[in-house]
Amino acid sequence: MPRPCKRRRVCALPERPNFGPVGAGPVRQSVPMTVDEFETIRLIDLEGLTQEACAAQMAVSRATVQAIYGSARHKLAQALVQGRELVIGGGDFVLCTGEGQGCGCGHCHKKRGHHKEDQP
């Protein structure tokens, strides 16, 4: 019997769950992306973390992050190259509250209004 899937820790949900071409012709089939795939793109490509650091923050192995990241990049490429809508949602994850969990991501801290860019 396979072991159960470990829930990935996610520190940020997407602000917009749908992305797609504007003024496109006929609607093509959308590309579904899970929230944990979105999180790997955010952490590795936007925040500049290594796969190892991303794995530690998401509380999974580096090999798991590598697989999730590869799948996410493939889906991004499909959406961009084929002009399809990207729909983000679902997956097996737990949302980090940033309070008492000690994730160290800094993002949860920013969301609570303590980031210096948010202050006047």
C-alpha positions in Angstrom: 0.0 0.0 0.0 1.5 3.4 -1.0 2.1 5.9 1.7 -0.2 8.9 1.9 0.6 12.1 0.1 2.2 14.6 2.5 0.5 18.0 2.5 2.7 20.8 1.2 2.9 24.0 3.2 1.9 27.0 1.1 2.4 30.5 2.4 0.5 32.5 -0.3 -2.6 31.8 -2.4 -2.6 33.5 -5.8 -4.2 36.9 -5.9 -5.8 35.9 -9.2 -6.6 32.3 -9.8 -7.1 32.7 -13.6 -4.8 34.0 -16.3 -5.4 33.9 -20.0 -5.0 35.6 -23.3 -7.0 38.8 -23.8 -9.1 39.3 -26.9 -8.3 35.7 -28.0 -10.4 33.9 -30.6 -12.1 30.7 -29.7 -11.6 29.5 -26.1 -9.2 26.6 -25.8 -9.1 24.1 -23.1 -7.7 25.6 -19.9 -4.5 24.4 -18.2 -5.1 23.5 -14.5 -2.3 24.3 -12.0 -2.4 23.2 -8.4 -1.7 25.7 -5.6 1.5 23.8 -4.6 2.7 24.1 -8.2 2.0 27.8 -8.0 4.0 28.0 -4.7 7.1 26.4 -6.2 7.0 28.9 -9.1 6.6 31.8 -6.6 9.4 30.6 -4.3 12.0 29.5 -6.9 11.4 31.9 -9.8 10.1 35.0 -8.0 11.7 34.8 -4.6 14.9 33.2 -5.9 15.1 30.3 -3.5 17.0 27.1 -4.4 15.0 23.9 -4.7 16.5 22.8 -1.4 15.3 26.0 0.4 11.9 25.7 -1.3 11.6 22.1 -0.1 12.4 23.1 3.5 9.8 25.9 3.4 7.1 23.7 1.9 8.0 20.8 4.4 8.7 18.2 1.6 11.8 16.6 0.1 13.9 18.3 -2.6 13.0 15.5 -5.0 9.3 16.3 -4.5 9.9 20.0 -5.1 11.8 19.1 -8.3 8.8 17.1 -9.6 6.3 19.7 -8.6 8.4 22.5 -10.2 8.9 20.5 -13.4 5.1 20.0 -13.7 4.4 23.7 -13.0 6.9 24.9 -15.6 5.4 22.5 -18.2 1.9 23.9 -17.5 3.2 27.5 -17.7 4.7 26.7 -21.1 1.5 25.2 -22.4 -0.5 28.3 -21.3 2.0 30.7 -22.9 2.8 28.9 -26.1 -0.7 27.5 -26.9 -2.6 30.6 -25.7 -4.6 28.8 -23.1 -6.1 30.0 -19.9 -4.2 29.0 -16.7 -6.5 28.1 -13.8 -4.9 27.8 -10.3 -6.6 25.9 -7.6 -6.8 22.7 -5.7 -4.1 20.3 -4.6 -3.0 18.7 -1.4 -1.7 21.6 0.7 -2.0 23.3 4.1 -2.0 27.1 4.2 0.6 28.6 6.5 -0.8 31.2 8.8 2.7 32.5 9.7 1.7 32.6 13.4 3.5 30.1 15.6 4.6 27.8 12.8 8.0 29.2 12.4 8.1 28.8 8.7 10.6 31.6 8.3 9.2 32.5 4.8 8.9 36.2 5.5 5.8 36.3 3.2 3.4 35.6 6.1 5.1 38.4 8.0 4.6 40.7 5.0 0.9 39.8 4.7 0.4 40.9 8.3 1.5 44.4 7.4 5.0 44.4 8.9 6.9 44.7 5.7 8.7 47.9 5.3 7.3 48.6 1.8 3.8 48.5 3.3 4.5 51.1 5.9 4.1 54.9 5.1 
